[in-house]
């Protein structure tokens, strides 16, 4: 049973590291929670000599949790108006009107 818990914890820890890096927001909390849950279960089933690997897995899962929560708290999503693009768009409309007026004049 310990090996099953350990394998599941390793898989979900790897997923949580990948999800923490990708811009998925709080969706990464699902594999992090599963990794921590199975890590704790594997820790309880392990002897003292076998706990090193489980502790490392739990450490990576907790670091992923801290990274995701920190990223959500400190990252601001702002939409900035691009004034250069707006100016080019207006200029392009003026040029298109001039071209149409020239064609009408012919």
C-alpha positions in Angstrom: 0.0 0.0 0.0 2.9 2.3 0.7 4.3 1.9 -2.7 1.0 2.8 -4.3 0.7 5.9 -2.2 4.3 6.8 -3.0 3.8 6.4 -6.8 0.6 8.4 -6.8 2.3 11.1 -4.7 5.2 11.2 -7.2 3.0 11.5 -10.2 0.9 14.3 -8.7 3.9 16.1 -7.4 5.3 16.1 -10.9 2.0 17.4 -12.3 1.8 20.0 -9.6 5.3 21.3 -10.5 4.3 21.5 -14.2 0.9 23.1 -13.4 2.6 25.7 -11.1 4.9 26.8 -13.9 2.1 27.1 -16.5 -0.3 30.0 -16.4 -3.3 28.0 -15.2 -4.1 30.0 -12.1 -5.5 28.1 -9.2 -6.1 24.9 -11.2 -2.7 23.8 -10.0 -4.1 23.4 -6.5 -5.9 20.2 -7.4 -2.8 18.1 -8.1 -1.0 19.8 -5.3 -3.7 18.8 -2.8 -3.7 15.2 -4.1 0.1 15.0 -3.9 0.1 16.3 -0.3 -2.7 13.9 0.7 -1.0 10.8 -0.8 2.4 12.0 0.5 1.0 12.2 4.1 -0.5 8.7 3.7 2.8 7.3 2.4 4.6 9.0 5.3 2.3 7.3 7.8 2.9 3.9 6.2 6.7 4.3 6.0 9.3 3.3 8.5 11.9 5.8 9.7 14.5 4.7 7.1 11.9 5.0 4.2 10.7 8.5 5.0 13.4 10.5 3.2 11.9 10.1 -0.2 8.4 10.9 1.0 9.7 14.0 2.8 11.3 15.2 -0.4 8.1 14.6 -2.3 6.1 16.5 0.3 8.7 19.3 0.2 8.3 19.7 -3.5 4.5 19.6 -3.3 4.5 22.3 -0.5 6.9 24.5 -2.5 4.6 24.2 -5.5 1.7 25.3 -3.2 3.6 28.3 -2.0 4.6 29.2 -5.5 1.1 29.0 -6.9 -0.5 30.9 -4.0 2.3 33.6 -4.2 1.8 33.9 -7.9 -1.9 34.4 -7.5 -1.5 37.0 -4.8 1.3 39.1 -6.3 0.5 38.9 -10.0 -1.7 41.7 -11.2 -3.7 41.3 -14.4 -4.1 44.6 -16.1 -5.2 45.6 -19.6 -3.2 48.5 -21.0 -4.5 50.6 -23.9 -2.0 50.7 -26.7 -2.0 54.3 -27.8 0.4 53.8 -30.7 -1.9 51.1 -32.2 -4.9 53.4 -31.8 -3.1 56.2 -33.6 -2.0 53.9 -36.4 -5.6 52.7 -36.8 -7.0 56.3 -37.1 -4.2 57.2 -39.5 -5.0 54.2 -41.6 -8.7 55.1 -41.7 -7.8 58.6 -42.9 -5.6 57.2 -45.6 -8.3 54.8 -46.7 -10.8 57.7 -47.0 -8.3 59.7 -49.0 -7.8 56.8 -51.4 -11.6 56.3 -51.8 -12.1 60.0 -52.5 -9.4 59.9 -55.1 -11.0 57.0 -56.8 -14.4 58.8 -56.7 -12.7 61.8 -58.3 -11.5 59.8 -61.3 
